[in-house]
Amino acid sequence: MTDEGADDVRSRALDAYLAQREADGYLIETRSSLQAVICRRHSLHFVLRWFARDGAQERFVVSVDQHCKVTSVAAEPVRW
């Protein structure tokens, strides 16, 4: 399989994962063909961001490896 074909498979794996997360209420902040940053905000986000920044939203960096395995790790909070 060519690198281009492998990247297409990896991109489709990421698409499927992101579709699942969107159904769970996550929003896609940024996305490339092999990586994305997603977040889910608490319903009281605009109040909590002043008092409990860590509880205001969840952010994750999602990436796909060469074996089409999708992983997510906690992302740094947005700095204001």
N, C-alpha and C positions, 0 to 999 in steps of 0.2 A: 504494500500500500504506500502511496506517495505521501510526503509530508502534508501536502495540501488536502488529500483525502482523509488523513488522520486528523487534521485540524477540523474538518467538517464533522467528523464523528464526535470529536470532543465538544465542539460547539453545540451539537444537537443534545448531547448529554447535559450540558449546562442549561440549555433552553428548557429541557424537561424538568430539571431540578428547580429552576427559577419559576416555572409555571406552578409547581407544587407550593412553593413558598408564597407566591402571590395569592394563591387560594387561601393560605393561612393568614393573610393580612399584611405581608411584607411588601415594601415598595423597593424598587430598584433605583438606587442613587446613581451609580455609574456602571457601565458594562463594556467589556471588550469581548473578543471572540472566546477567550479562555478564562476570564476572571470577571467578577462583579462585586459590588458592595451593595448590600441590602440592609434595610432597616424596618423596624416596626415600632411605631410610636404609641405610647400609652394614650388613652383617650383624654387624659388631662395633661397632655404634653406641655402646653403653653404655661401652665401653672407649675408643674413639677420641674421644668427646666431651671427655674429660679431657686428651688428649694432642695431638690433631690436629683441632680443632674444624671446620676447613674440610673435612676429609675424612670427617667423620662422617655428613653428609647433604647432599643436593642439594635446593635449594628454588627454585621458580620461581613468578612471578606470570604467570598466563595470562589473556589478555583477548581480546575479540572487537570488531573495529571495525565501522563502519557498513556495510562491504562484506562482512561475514561472514568476514573474514580473521582467523584465530586466530594470535596471537603470544604468545611467552613470553620473559620476561627473568628473569635471575637475581634472586632475592629476598635480602634481608638475612638473615644467620643469626639464629636464635632467640637472644635474650639470656637468660642464666640469672640 
